[in-house]
Amino acid sequence: MDEEHGAETDPRTDPRTGAGLGVSVSRRVHEGERPGYVVRDEPLGPHDSGWQLLVGDETPAELDDPFAIAVLPLAEVARRWPALAAVLRDGPLGGEWVRDAASGRYVPRPGEA
């Protein structure tokens, strides 16, 4: 149980306890650009969190290039971008979020709410 929010959390994807789980990020996010688009898919294996972080304007060529994707530890992602912590902790499978530039928060992608 998440004491702060009073909701059940998945310890595998909770950034406070999900040490060792990987998050797929675009090379540009890995190099320091702020994620603008976040999606949670079914994990592909025991060390995959299912999370993917992109800048949001990657080209199809970038997305098809296996060298343009990196894996970061879940806890590192939460440390680098604190605004993502609640999404990483509570976001459901199949969810998509975008960064609201005005507030700096991650909100469900329009059409997903």
C-alpha positions as CSV (number, residue, x, y, z in Angstrom):
1,M,0.0,0.0,0.0
2,D,1.3,3.5,-0.9
3,E,1.0,5.4,2.4
4,E,1.1,8.8,0.7
5,H,-1.6,8.1,-1.8
6,G,-3.6,5.3,-0.1
7,A,-3.5,3.1,-3.3
8,E,-2.0,-0.3,-4.1
9,T,1.3,0.0,-6.0
10,D,3.1,-2.5,-8.1
11,P,6.5,-3.0,-6.3
12,R,8.1,-4.1,-9.7
13,T,7.4,-0.7,-11.2
14,D,7.4,1.5,-8.1
15,P,10.6,3.7,-8.5
16,R,11.2,3.4,-4.8
17,T,11.4,-0.4,-4.9
18,G,11.9,-1.3,-8.6
19,A,15.7,-1.4,-8.5
20,G,17.1,-3.4,-11.3
21,L,14.2,-2.9,-13.7
22,G,15.0,-1.2,-17.0
23,V,13.3,1.6,-18.8
24,S,13.7,1.9,-22.5
25,V,14.7,5.5,-23.5
26,S,15.5,7.1,-26.8
27,R,19.1,8.1,-27.3
28,R,18.1,11.7,-27.0
29,V,16.5,11.2,-23.6
30,H,19.5,9.3,-22.5
31,E,21.7,12.2,-23.6
32,G,19.7,14.6,-21.4
33,E,16.6,15.8,-23.3
34,R,13.5,15.8,-21.2
35,P,11.0,13.0,-22.0
36,G,7.9,14.4,-23.7
37,Y,6.1,11.1,-24.4
38,V,5.8,8.2,-21.9
39,V,4.1,4.8,-22.5
40,R,3.8,1.7,-20.4
41,D,3.5,-1.6,-22.2
42,E,3.6,-5.2,-21.0
43,P,7.1,-6.0,-19.9
44,L,9.1,-8.1,-22.3
45,G,11.1,-9.9,-19.6
46,P,11.9,-10.2,-15.9
47,H,14.1,-7.1,-16.0
48,D,11.9,-4.9,-18.2
49,S,9.6,-2.4,-16.5
50,G,7.5,-2.0,-19.6
51,W,8.1,1.8,-19.6
52,Q,9.3,3.7,-22.7
53,L,10.4,7.3,-22.6
54,L,10.8,9.4,-25.8
55,V,11.3,13.0,-26.5
56,G,8.1,12.8,-28.6
57,D,9.3,13.9,-32.0
58,E,11.6,11.0,-32.9
59,T,11.5,10.1,-36.6
60,P,10.6,6.6,-37.8
61,A,14.3,6.0,-38.6
62,E,15.3,6.9,-35.0
63,L,12.7,4.5,-33.6
64,D,13.8,1.7,-36.0
65,D,17.5,2.1,-35.1
66,P,18.4,-0.3,-32.3
67,F,21.5,2.0,-31.5
68,A,19.1,4.9,-30.8
69,I,17.6,3.2,-27.8
70,A,19.2,2.8,-24.4
71,V,18.1,1.2,-21.1
72,L,18.2,3.1,-17.8
73,P,17.4,1.8,-14.4
74,L,13.9,2.7,-13.2
75,A,15.3,4.4,-10.1
76,E,17.6,6.5,-12.2
77,V,14.8,7.7,-14.4
78,A,12.8,8.8,-11.3
79,R,15.8,10.6,-9.9
80,R,16.6,12.4,-13.2
81,W,13.0,13.4,-13.8
82,P,11.1,13.7,-10.5
83,A,7.9,14.8,-12.3
84,L,7.7,11.2,-13.7
85,A,7.7,9.5,-10.3
86,A,3.9,9.4,-9.8
87,V,3.4,8.2,-13.4
88,L,6.0,5.5,-12.9
89,R,4.5,4.4,-9.6
90,D,0.8,4.5,-10.5
91,G,0.5,4.4,-14.3
92,P,-1.5,1.5,-15.7
93,L,-0.4,-0.9,-18.5
94,G,-1.3,0.6,-21.9
95,G,-1.2,4.1,-20.6
96,E,0.3,7.0,-22.5
97,W,1.4,10.4,-21.0
98,V,2.7,13.6,-22.4
99,R,4.5,16.4,-20.6
100,D,2.5,19.5,-20.1
101,A,4.9,22.4,-20.8
102,A,2.9,24.9,-18.8
103,S,2.8,22.8,-15.5
104,G,5.8,20.5,-16.1
105,R,3.6,17.6,-15.1
106,Y,2.9,14.4,-17.1
107,V,-0.7,14.1,-18.0
108,P,-2.6,11.4,-19.9
109,R,-2.2,11.8,-23.6
110,P,-5.3,13.5,-25.1
111,G,-7.7,10.7,-26.0
112,E,-6.3,8.4,-23.3
113,A,-8.2,9.8,-20.3
